[in-house]
Amino acid sequence: MLANLRKIVLALLAMTLLTGLAGCGQSTTGSKAQTTGGELTGKITISGAWALYPMMVRWGEEFQKVHPGVQFDISAGGAGKGMTDALAGAVDIGMVSRAIMPEEEAKGAFWVPVVKDAVFVSVNEKNPVWEDLHAKGLTKEAFIGIYITGEITTWGQAVGRPEVTDPIHVYTRSDACGAAETWAKYLDKKQEDLKGIAVYGDPGLLDAVIKDPLGIGFNNLNYLFDLSTGLPVAGARAASIDANGNNLADPEELCDTKDQAVAAVASGNYPSPPARDENLVTNGKAVEGSLAKMFILWILADGQKFVDEAGYIALPQEQMNAVLKKLE
């Protein structure tokens, strides 16, 4: 079945490539494909979500191995920037790591999911109640008390040990981003409702927590986990979400390693949100003849082989079928 799916994607890609090389059709978005000496050439500009940035860089590198004449300009800056840049025509593709809003679609945003990812709770490895956090996790209600109402102010309160009076230092994101919006949505609010010291970018937020034994933050999988070791980045730990509220971090809820975190998301044991789709956005539907569409179709075919090793989660086949239908 997967082989058949890949054939469908490659057929769409071939059709797009042939149309582009023939000079037929005018793309509503993206640079028009050109050839030099029979080789595909041009430039693809991409900006947006920190969450998808590492995967996009890898995809760009692998695409260039096949089409060395194609250049990439890829930058992070948050999902909000990706959406704004795409709608303004400042880039060919925007990376948006959150649900697309109806008002954005009304402005011309055309989007497709390409992988799944999740936001994880980050704490310092020297957290004063780490053993409790690891054994029990934290419930949604506890996170609401920390991030929304401010009713939970100490680590002792968070884990039910009133004798522990160390304060919780709450960190959030300063940039409009998918991670913060997704985390806030899990808490039934919006990004602007999140309390805490605002820090720019995924790397900045993680760095703040690593430097602060009393800190708590939230990070995308590829920033919290070191993909070479499969463990959290040195100085950090991933606190589990007690999704079923049984006051235990069940084995399927643990996120001690990247593999555990991915398995929790893939199996549905991790809440959604903060598990979510990673989307690519263009200003209007990218039609045949654009480098943008060629690249997106390649991502959905050959690009999927790099998803797992890069620390992401592939789309379920049913969802992939819907994506291909949308791109026809």
PESUL-V963806 format. One line per field, one symbol per residue. phi: phi as a letter, one per 40 degrees, with the letter a starting at -180 (. if undefined). psi: psi as a letter, one per 30 degrees, with the letter a starting at -180 (. if undefined). burial: # if it has 16 or more other ideal C-beta (glycine too) atoms within 10 Angstrom, else .. Layout:
BEGIN
phi=???
psi=???
burial=???
END
This chain:
BEGIN
phi=.cccccccccccccccccccccgcgbccagcccbbbggbcbibbbaahdcdcddccccccccccccbcccbbbbbcihccccccccccgcbcbbcbcacccdccccchcbbacbabaacbcbbccbdcbddccccbgbcdcccccccbcgcbbbccccbgbcccbdccccbbccccaccccccccdcgbbdcccchccbcgccccccccccbdbcbaaacdcbcbcccbgbdddgbbbccccccgcgaccdcbcbcbccccccccccgccdbcccacbbbbbcgcccdhccdcdccccdcbcccccccccgbbcccdcccdccccccc
psi=eeeeeeeeeeeeeeeeeeeeffgkkkkfllkkklkjhfkklakkkklbkeefeeeeeeeeeeefeeiffklkjkklgleeeeeeeeffgflekkkjhlkkkefeeffgkklkkfllalklkklkfgkfheeeeeefakleeeeeeefefgfjflfeeeghiffjgklkjkkakfkjleeeeeeeeeggaleffkllkkkkleeeeeeeeefjfglkakllefeekjfffgllkkflljklkieggggkjleffkhfleeeeeeeeefgfkljlfklkklkkljlkjlkfkeeeeeeeeefcfffffeeffgaklkleeeeeeeeeef.
burial=....##.##..##..##.##......#####.#......###.#############.###..#...#..#.#.#.############...##########...#...#################..####.###.####..#######...#.######........####################...#..#.#..#.##.#######.##############.....###.#########.....#...###..#.######...##..###########.####################.##...#####....#..##..#.
END
